[in-house]
Amino acid sequence: MHPHPLKRLWQAVTAPLDGPLVLLLAVINVLSLAVLYSASNETFGKIDNKLVYTALSFGILWFLAWSRPQSIMMFAPPIYVVGVLLLVGVELFGIIVNGSQRWLDFGFVRIQPSEIMKIALPMMLGWYFQHHEGQIRWWHYVVGAVIILIPGTLILKQPDLGTATLIMASGFFVLYFAGLSWKVILGGGAAFLASLPLVWHFMHDYQRRRVLTLLDPTQDPLGDGYHIIQSTIAIGSGGPWGKGWLSGTQTHLEFIPERTTDFIFAVWSEEFGLIGNIVLLVLYLAVLSRGLMITARAQTLFGRVMAGSITLTFFMYAFVNMGMVSGILPVVGVPLPFVSYGGTATVSLAVGMGMLMSIGNTERR
């Protein structure tokens, strides 16, 4: 018997999708709607926007999952060039929000070009190393470092140390999966540690204050230390089981700053406690495991370096956000993946997940 037409349609729609990965992302997004509703004082404004961006993101994810990695790879150079030009545009014409010049306003839409580089940079590096597969020499890694430093430097000038560091780290992951020697990695790490006094000299005043505040947030409890103090109070007050959904006092008395974006993890911790944190961490670890499985099975160099970079970058964003909200890392303005409110970040994450599924589909074919 032939399958029912609706069944055939469902099979055609879901064929390019990675079932376990889609399920994990769907669960995270549903949980994000619950915590965002509470963080928004039980209003639907941000929920409606979140749903729109989530629907758009999953549409893009499906389209990319349906595409072949070789077809996606062809767009790497133009996307990278456009991303760099947009970053130059930010430097020349960008608007200032909260003291940083990170946005371009086109009237009908406002974009943050650094979000584009989260995907454009590893794509460009993957394209470059794929074209030199089998004959990669030391100077190819030098060219790769230049490809990383161009957007990284432009983002640092905005200034946006957190995003620049994470984007350059995504490029480093590509170099690692492309075969960069451990001797070079360890030597580079030692050189970086040795250069920290020089880095400190070139940091902006607000960046230095963030580091000092991390060491002792009580030195400025109503200023730079306020974010960390209030978020750690919220996390600690949640206890093992949390205060319950919609019952977070730190949240609803509006003590937690940026509670719908960068500090939404504090809201989650207060209302769902240690158990809720473990659940969220397990979900992120499951995404990490699935991504690394796809990386290990990738059949091309481009697929391997892209899948590895996307996976590790995704988890690193989650780790850094949880770390800064918990007071063990400096506050760098990094969203919690698929949980924090923010359209551009959600779309860029979905693009990465779609490419990851595309690479996984190639292995299945």
C-alpha positions as CSV (number, residue, x, y, z in Angstrom):
1,M,0.0,0.0,0.0
2,H,1.1,3.5,-0.7
3,P,1.5,5.8,2.3
4,H,-1.2,8.4,3.0
5,P,-0.5,11.7,1.2
6,L,-0.2,13.5,4.5
7,K,2.3,11.0,5.8
8,R,4.3,11.4,2.6
9,L,4.2,15.2,3.1
10,W,5.3,14.9,6.7
11,Q,8.2,12.6,5.7
12,A,9.3,15.0,3.0
13,V,9.2,17.9,5.4
14,T,11.1,16.1,8.2
15,A,13.5,14.2,6.0
16,P,16.4,16.8,6.1
17,L,16.0,17.3,9.9
18,D,18.1,15.6,12.6
19,G,15.4,14.2,14.9
20,P,17.3,14.2,18.2
21,L,18.8,17.7,17.5
22,V,15.5,19.2,16.6
23,L,13.8,17.7,19.6
24,L,16.5,19.2,21.9
25,L,16.2,22.6,20.3
26,A,12.4,22.5,20.5
27,V,12.5,21.7,24.3
28,I,15.0,24.5,24.9
29,N,12.8,27.0,23.0
30,V,9.7,25.9,24.9
31,L,11.4,26.4,28.2
32,S,12.7,29.8,27.1
33,L,9.1,30.9,26.4
34,A,8.2,30.0,30.0
35,V,11.1,31.8,31.6
36,L,10.8,34.8,29.3
37,Y,7.1,35.2,30.2
38,S,8.1,35.4,33.8
39,A,11.0,37.7,33.2
40,S,8.7,40.0,31.2
41,N,6.4,40.5,34.2
42,E,3.9,38.1,32.7
43,T,3.3,40.2,29.6
44,F,3.2,38.8,26.0
45,G,5.1,41.6,24.1
46,K,8.4,39.8,24.1
47,I,6.8,36.4,23.8
48,D,5.1,37.4,20.6
49,N,8.4,38.7,19.1
50,K,10.2,35.6,20.3
51,L,7.6,33.3,18.6
52,V,8.0,35.2,15.3
53,Y,11.8,35.0,15.4
54,T,11.7,31.3,16.5
55,A,9.4,30.5,13.6
56,L,11.7,32.4,11.2
57,S,14.7,30.7,12.7
58,F,13.3,27.2,12.3
59,G,12.3,28.0,8.7
60,I,15.9,29.0,7.9
61,L,17.2,26.0,9.8
62,W,15.0,23.7,7.7
63,F,16.1,25.3,4.4
64,L,19.8,25.0,5.4
65,A,19.3,21.4,6.6
66,W,17.8,20.6,3.2
67,S,20.8,22.2,1.3
68,R,24.0,20.5,0.6
69,P,27.2,21.6,2.4
70,Q,29.0,22.0,-0.9
71,S,26.3,24.5,-2.0
72,I,26.5,26.4,1.3
73,M,30.3,26.5,1.1
74,M,30.1,28.5,-2.2
75,F,28.6,31.4,-0.4
76,A,31.4,31.6,2.3
77,P,33.6,34.3,0.6
78,P,30.8,36.8,-0.3
79,I,29.1,36.4,3.1
80,Y,32.5,37.0,4.9
81,V,33.3,40.1,2.7
82,V,29.8,41.5,3.3
83,G,30.1,40.9,7.0
84,V,33.5,42.7,7.1
85,L,32.1,45.6,5.1
86,L,29.1,45.8,7.5
87,L,31.6,45.9,10.4
88,V,33.4,48.8,8.7
89,G,30.0,50.4,8.3
90,V,29.5,50.1,12.0
91,E,32.8,51.9,12.6
92,L,31.7,54.7,10.2
93,F,28.0,55.0,10.6
94,G,26.9,52.7,13.5
95,I,24.5,53.9,16.2
96,I,25.5,53.9,19.9
97,V,23.4,51.7,22.3
98,N,24.4,51.5,26.0
99,G,27.7,53.2,25.2
100,S,28.8,50.8,22.5
101,Q,28.7,51.3,18.7
102,R,27.6,47.9,17.5
103,W,24.5,48.4,15.4
104,L,23.5,49.5,11.9
105,D,20.1,51.1,11.5
106,F,18.6,50.8,8.1
107,G,15.3,52.4,9.1
108,F,13.1,49.3,8.6
109,V,15.5,47.0,10.5
110,R,18.4,47.3,12.9
111,I,21.2,44.6,12.7
112,Q,24.3,43.8,14.6
113,P,26.9,42.7,12.0
114,S,29.0,40.9,14.6
115,E,26.2,38.3,14.8
116,I,26.8,37.6,11.0
117,M,30.4,36.9,11.7
118,K,29.6,34.1,14.1
119,I,28.8,32.0,11.0
120,A,30.6,33.9,8.3
121,L,34.1,33.5,9.9
122,P,34.1,29.7,10.4
123,M,32.5,29.3,6.9
124,M,35.3,31.4,5.3
125,L,38.0,29.4,7.1
126,G,36.3,26.1,6.2
127,W,36.1,27.2,2.6
128,Y,39.8,28.2,2.6
129,F,41.1,25.0,4.2
130,Q,38.8,22.8,2.0
131,H,40.5,24.4,-1.1
132,H,43.9,23.4,0.3
133,E,43.0,20.0,1.6
134,G,45.9,17.5,1.4
135,Q,48.5,20.3,1.1
136,I,48.0,22.4,4.2
137,R,51.3,24.0,5.3
138,W,52.2,26.3,8.2
139,W,51.5,29.4,6.1
140,H,47.9,28.4,5.6
141,Y,47.4,28.7,9.3
142,V,48.9,32.1,9.2
143,V,46.5,33.2,6.5
144,G,43.7,31.7,8.6
145,A,44.8,33.8,11.6
146,V,44.6,36.9,9.4
147,I,41.1,35.9,8.3
148,I,40.2,35.7,12.0
149,L,41.9,38.9,13.1
150,I,40.2,41.2,10.5
151,P,36.7,40.9,11.9
152,G,38.0,40.3,15.4
153,T,39.8,43.7,15.5
154,L,36.8,45.5,14.1
155,I,34.6,44.1,16.7
156,L,37.1,44.9,19.5
157,K,37.0,48.6,18.4
158,Q,33.2,48.8,18.9
159,P,34.1,47.9,21.8
160,D,32.8,44.4,22.3
161,L,35.4,42.3,24.0
162,G,33.1,39.4,24.8
163,T,31.7,38.9,21.3
164,A,35.1,39.5,19.7
165,T,36.7,36.8,21.9
166,L,34.0,34.3,21.2
167,I,34.0,34.9,17.5
168,M,37.8,34.6,17.3
169,A,37.5,31.4,19.4
170,S,35.1,30.0,16.8
171,G,37.8,30.6,14.2
172,F,40.4,29.0,16.4
173,F,38.2,25.9,16.6
174,V,38.3,25.7,12.8
175,L,42.1,25.9,12.9
176,Y,42.1,23.1,15.5
177,F,39.9,20.8,13.5
178,A,41.9,21.6,10.3
179,G,44.9,20.0,12.0
180,L,46.7,22.7,13.9
181,S,49.6,21.2,15.9
182,W,49.2,20.9,19.7
183,K,52.6,22.4,20.1
184,V,51.4,25.5,18.3
185,I,48.2,25.6,20.5
186,L,50.1,25.2,23.7
187,G,52.8,27.7,22.6
188,G,50.1,30.2,21.7
189,G,48.3,29.7,25.0
190,A,51.6,30.4,26.9
191,A,52.2,33.5,24.8
192,F,48.7,34.7,25.5
193,L,49.2,34.3,29.2
194,A,52.5,36.1,29.1
195,S,50.9,39.0,27.2
196,L,48.1,39.5,29.7
197,P,49.8,42.6,31.3
198,L,50.0,44.1,27.8
199,V,46.4,43.2,27.2
200,W,45.4,44.9,30.4
201,H,47.1,48.1,29.3
202,F,45.0,48.2,26.1
203,M,41.7,47.3,27.7
204,H,39.0,50.0,28.1
205,D,38.3,51.3,31.6
206,Y,34.9,49.6,31.7
207,Q,36.5,46.3,30.8
208,R,39.1,46.6,33.6
209,R,36.3,47.4,36.0
210,R,34.5,44.3,35.0
211,V,37.5,42.1,35.8
212,L,38.1,43.9,39.1
213,T,34.4,43.6,39.9
214,L,34.5,39.9,39.3
215,L,37.2,39.6,41.9
216,D,35.3,41.7,44.4
217,P,31.8,42.8,43.4
218,T,31.1,44.4,46.8
219,Q,33.6,47.2,46.1
220,D,30.9,48.9,44.0
221,P,27.6,47.3,45.0
222,L,25.4,49.9,43.3
223,G,27.5,50.3,40.2
224,D,29.6,47.8,38.4
225,G,29.1,45.1,41.0
226,Y,25.3,45.4,41.0
227,H,24.7,42.9,38.1
228,I,26.7,40.1,39.7
229,I,25.5,40.7,43.2
230,Q,21.8,40.6,42.2
231,S,22.2,37.6,39.9
232,T,24.1,35.6,42.5
233,I,21.4,36.5,45.1
234,A,18.8,35.2,42.7
235,I,20.7,32.0,41.9
236,G,21.3,31.3,45.6
237,S,17.8,32.1,46.7
238,G,16.4,29.5,44.3
239,G,17.9,26.6,46.4
240,P,17.6,23.0,45.2
241,W,14.0,23.2,43.9
242,G,13.5,26.9,43.1
243,K,10.7,29.2,44.2
244,G,8.4,28.1,41.4
245,W,7.4,29.5,38.1
246,L,6.3,33.2,38.3
247,S,7.3,33.3,41.9
248,G,10.8,34.7,41.8
249,T,11.0,37.7,44.1
250,Q,14.3,39.0,42.6
251,T,12.8,38.8,39.2
252,H,9.4,40.4,39.8
253,L,10.7,43.1,42.1
254,E,13.0,44.0,39.2
255,F,16.3,43.6,41.0
256,I,17.8,41.5,38.2
257,P,19.1,43.7,35.4
258,E,18.8,42.7,31.7
259,R,16.7,39.8,33.0
260,T,15.2,39.0,29.5
261,T,18.5,38.9,27.7
262,D,22.0,38.4,29.2
263,F,20.8,37.6,32.8
264,I,17.8,35.4,32.0
265,F,19.7,32.5,33.5
266,A,19.4,34.2,36.9
267,V,15.6,34.2,36.5
268,W,15.7,30.5,35.5
269,S,17.8,29.7,38.5
270,E,15.7,31.5,41.0
271,E,12.4,29.9,39.8
272,F,13.6,26.4,39.0
273,G,16.6,26.0,41.4
274,L,19.5,23.7,41.1
275,I,17.4,20.9,39.6
276,G,16.3,23.3,36.8
277,N,19.9,24.3,36.2
278,I,20.9,20.6,35.9
279,V,18.1,20.0,33.4
280,L,19.2,23.0,31.2
281,L,22.8,21.9,31.4
282,V,22.0,18.4,30.4
283,L,20.1,19.7,27.4
284,Y,23.1,21.8,26.3
285,L,25.4,18.8,26.8
286,A,23.1,16.7,24.7
287,V,23.3,19.2,21.9
288,L,27.1,19.2,22.3
289,S,27.2,15.4,22.1
290,R,25.0,15.3,19.0
291,G,27.1,17.9,17.3
292,L,30.4,16.1,18.1
293,M,28.9,12.9,16.7
294,I,28.1,14.7,13.4
295,T,31.6,16.2,13.4
296,A,33.2,12.8,13.8
297,R,31.2,11.4,10.9
298,A,31.7,14.3,8.5
299,Q,33.0,13.2,5.1
300,T,34.8,16.4,4.0
301,L,37.2,18.8,5.6
302,F,34.7,21.6,5.3
303,G,32.0,19.6,7.0
304,R,34.3,18.5,9.8
305,V,35.7,21.9,10.7
306,M,32.3,23.6,10.3
307,A,30.4,21.1,12.4
308,G,33.1,21.1,15.1
309,S,33.3,24.9,15.2
310,I,29.5,25.4,15.4
311,T,29.1,22.8,18.1
312,L,31.9,24.0,20.4
313,T,31.0,27.7,19.8
314,F,27.3,26.9,20.8
315,F,28.4,25.2,24.0
316,M,30.9,27.9,24.8
317,Y,28.3,30.6,24.6
318,A,26.1,28.6,27.1
319,F,29.1,28.1,29.4
320,V,30.2,31.8,29.3
321,N,26.7,33.1,29.9
322,M,26.1,30.7,32.9
323,G,29.6,31.6,34.2
324,M,29.2,35.3,34.1
325,V,25.7,35.2,35.6
326,S,27.1,33.0,38.4
327,G,30.0,35.3,39.1
328,I,32.8,33.1,38.0
329,L,33.5,34.9,34.7
330,P,33.5,38.6,33.8
331,V,30.2,40.1,32.5
332,V,30.7,40.2,28.7
333,G,27.2,40.5,27.3
334,V,26.8,37.0,25.9
335,P,23.2,35.6,25.4
336,L,22.1,32.2,26.6
337,P,21.6,30.2,23.4
338,F,17.9,29.9,22.4
339,V,16.8,31.1,25.8
340,S,17.8,34.8,25.9
341,Y,15.5,37.3,24.1
342,G,17.0,38.6,20.9
343,G,16.1,38.1,17.2
344,T,19.5,38.5,15.6
345,A,21.2,36.0,18.0
346,T,18.4,33.5,17.6
347,V,18.6,33.6,13.8
348,S,22.4,33.3,13.8
349,L,22.2,30.2,16.1
350,A,19.6,28.7,13.9
351,V,21.8,29.2,10.9
352,G,24.5,27.3,12.6
353,M,22.2,24.4,13.6
354,G,20.8,24.2,10.1
355,M,24.3,23.9,8.7
356,L,25.1,21.2,11.3
357,M,22.1,19.2,10.2
358,S,23.1,19.7,6.5
359,I,26.5,18.2,7.3
360,G,24.8,15.3,9.1
361,N,22.5,14.7,6.2
362,T,25.5,14.3,3.9
363,E,26.8,11.5,6.1
364,R,23.3,9.8,6.1
365,R,23.1,10.0,2.3
